[in-house]
Amino acid sequence: CHSLGMKVTIWVHEMSDLPAPWVPEWLGPVTPDNATLWATLDDRYETMLRDTIPNVDGLCLTVVETQIRATDPAVLLKLVNLLQSKCSKYNKTLMVRTFVWYPREFDGVMAAVKQFPKDMVVMSKCVPQDWNLRGTFASEIGGVGDRPQIVEYDVAGEYFRRNAVANCMPELLKKNFDYGLAHHVSGICVRVDRDNDNVLEQPNEVNLWTLGMLADGATDNLDEIWNAWATNRFGPAAA
């Protein structure tokens, strides 16, 4: 990736891979003042960024779908401060993901976001929950103060039959993209695969072309996007 001029960001889950409460190695409850816990995490990221993956460019933190969810505002702030200090030490970037499962978790995460440093990058899904792309816009889009915000899309179809269905949706994606632009988002993150399925050489690849061309500023005309993809896929006569 680096040889292509790209940057690589690793997705990390916290709190994860901690000793369980029923073993002697248990570190105690997850609280902001548990010195043993935070020393363990400090050492984890020191080792990761110094020795394990020193050539990575950044980390992206998710706080749910983990062993212990880090959605309590005080815990999340402590965690973000720790990771930011390690990223600064090793010249890496950090972004924090707002995706959660429950309204109470959302309230906790957003309370923490409002206390993040002004340059902290926040990543949010384009919809409130897991990829109901015809649902409402995620309420946190444009709701993170002046912090840079990246909006996350799934064009690979985790919940709409992946490669088994030609779910081509440039119009819907442009609607979401335009909403993000109107709310001053800084970038997008696009999922293109799931397990052994991906959008390449599939009808759903037009979704990737849509977001790519919109984000690049190549065009915001859907007919031009359709024609560009179809020409590449089938040739100009068929397109």
VENZIFEN-V701978 format. One record per residue. N is the residue number from 1. RES is the residue in three letters. OMEGA is omega in radians with two decimals (999 if undefined). Layout:
# VENZIFEN-V701978
((N	RES	OMEGA) (N	RES	OMEGA))
This chain:
# VENZIFEN-V701978
((1	CYS	3.13) (2	HIS	3.13) (3	SER	3.10) (4	LEU	-3.13) (5	GLY	-3.12) (6	MET	3.01) (7	LYS	-3.07) (8	VAL	3.11) (9	THR	-3.09) (10	ILE	3.11) (11	TRP	-3.13) (12	VAL	-3.11) (13	HIS	3.04) (14	GLU	0.13) (15	MET	-3.13) (16	SER	3.05) (17	ASP	3.05) (18	LEU	3.08) (19	PRO	-3.12) (20	ALA	-3.09) (21	PRO	-3.06) (22	TRP	3.11) (23	VAL	-3.11) (24	PRO	-3.09) (25	GLU	-3.10) (26	TRP	-3.07) (27	LEU	-3.10) (28	GLY	-3.08) (29	PRO	3.10) (30	VAL	3.11) (31	THR	-3.13) (32	PRO	-3.08) (33	ASP	3.08) (34	ASN	-3.03) (35	ALA	-3.13) (36	THR	3.11) (37	LEU	-3.05) (38	TRP	3.05) (39	ALA	3.11) (40	THR	3.13) (41	LEU	3.07) (42	ASP	3.13) (43	ASP	3.13) (44	ARG	-3.07) (45	TYR	2.99) (46	GLU	3.13) (47	THR	-3.10) (48	MET	-3.03) (49	LEU	3.13) (50	ARG	-2.95) (51	ASP	-2.94) (52	THR	3.14) (53	ILE	-3.07) (54	PRO	-3.11) (55	ASN	3.07) (56	VAL	-3.10) (57	ASP	-3.11) (58	GLY	3.12) (59	LEU	3.00) (60	CYS	-3.05) (61	LEU	2.95) (62	THR	-2.94) (63	VAL	3.03) (64	VAL	-3.02) (65	GLU	-3.13) (66	THR	3.09) (67	GLN	3.09) (68	ILE	-3.05) (69	ARG	-3.08) (70	ALA	-3.09) (71	THR	3.03) (72	ASP	-3.04) (73	PRO	-3.10) (74	ALA	3.12) (75	VAL	-3.12) (76	LEU	3.11) (77	LEU	3.10) (78	LYS	-3.13) (79	LEU	-3.14) (80	VAL	3.11) (81	ASN	3.11) (82	LEU	-3.11) (83	LEU	3.13) (84	GLN	3.13) (85	SER	3.11) (86	LYS	3.13) (87	CYS	3.11) (88	SER	-3.13) (89	LYS	-3.06) (90	TYR	3.05) (91	ASN	3.08) (92	LYS	3.05) (93	THR	3.08) (94	LEU	2.94) (95	MET	-3.09) (96	VAL	-3.06) (97	ARG	-3.07) (98	THR	-3.06) (99	PHE	3.09) (100	VAL	3.13) (101	TRP	-2.92) (102	TYR	-3.12) (103	PRO	-3.13) (104	ARG	3.08) (105	GLU	3.13) (106	PHE	3.13) (107	ASP	-3.14) (108	GLY	-3.13) (109	VAL	-3.11) (110	MET	3.04) (111	ALA	3.09) (112	ALA	-3.12) (113	VAL	-3.12) (114	LYS	3.11) (115	GLN	3.10) (116	PHE	2.98) (117	PRO	-3.04) (118	LYS	-3.14) (119	ASP	3.13) (120	MET	3.12) (121	VAL	-3.13) (122	VAL	3.12) (123	MET	-3.07) (124	SER	3.02) (125	LYS	3.14) (126	CYS	3.13) (127	VAL	-3.04) (128	PRO	-3.06) (129	GLN	-2.94) (130	ASP	2.82) (131	TRP	2.86) (132	ASN	-2.94) (133	LEU	3.06) (134	ARG	3.09) (135	GLY	-3.12) (136	THR	3.03) (137	PHE	3.07) (138	ALA	-3.03) (139	SER	-3.12) (140	GLU	3.10) (141	ILE	-3.06) (142	GLY	-3.07) (143	GLY	-3.10) (144	VAL	-3.10) (145	GLY	3.13) (146	ASP	-3.12) (147	ARG	3.08) (148	PRO	-3.11) (149	GLN	3.08) (150	ILE	-3.14) (151	VAL	-3.02) (152	GLU	3.12) (153	TYR	2.96) (154	ASP	3.07) (155	VAL	-3.10) (156	ALA	2.99) (157	GLY	3.10) (158	GLU	-3.10) (159	TYR	3.01) (160	PHE	2.90) (161	ARG	2.99) (162	ARG	-3.09) (163	ASN	-3.10) (164	ALA	-3.10) (165	VAL	3.07) (166	ALA	-3.10) (167	ASN	-3.11) (168	CYS	-2.93) (169	MET	3.10) (170	PRO	-3.11) (171	GLU	3.14) (172	LEU	3.14) (173	LEU	3.10) (174	LYS	3.09) (175	LYS	3.13) (176	ASN	-3.14) (177	PHE	3.14) (178	ASP	3.09) (179	TYR	3.10) (180	GLY	3.11) (181	LEU	-3.13) (182	ALA	3.14) (183	HIS	2.91) (184	HIS	3.07) (185	VAL	-3.04) (186	SER	-3.09) (187	GLY	3.12) (188	ILE	3.06) (189	CYS	-2.99) (190	VAL	3.06) (191	ARG	-3.06) (192	VAL	3.13) (193	ASP	3.09) (194	ARG	-3.06) (195	ASP	-3.10) (196	ASN	-3.14) (197	ASP	2.99) (198	ASN	-3.00) (199	VAL	-3.06) (200	LEU	-3.12) (201	GLU	3.09) (202	GLN	3.05) (203	PRO	-3.11) (204	ASN	3.09) (205	GLU	3.10) (206	VAL	3.08) (207	ASN	3.11) (208	LEU	3.08) (209	TRP	-3.12) (210	THR	-3.10) (211	LEU	3.11) (212	GLY	-3.12) (213	MET	3.08) (214	LEU	-3.09) (215	ALA	-3.13) (216	ASP	-3.08) (217	GLY	3.14) (218	ALA	3.10) (219	THR	2.93) (220	ASP	3.14) (221	ASN	-3.06) (222	LEU	3.10) (223	ASP	3.12) (224	GLU	3.12) (225	ILE	3.11) (226	TRP	-3.09) (227	ASN	3.13) (228	ALA	3.14) (229	TRP	-3.09) (230	ALA	3.08) (231	THR	3.11) (232	ASN	-3.04) (233	ARG	-2.97) (234	PHE	-3.04) (235	GLY	-3.02) (236	PRO	-3.10) (237	ALA	3.13) (238	ALA	3.13) (239	ALA	999))
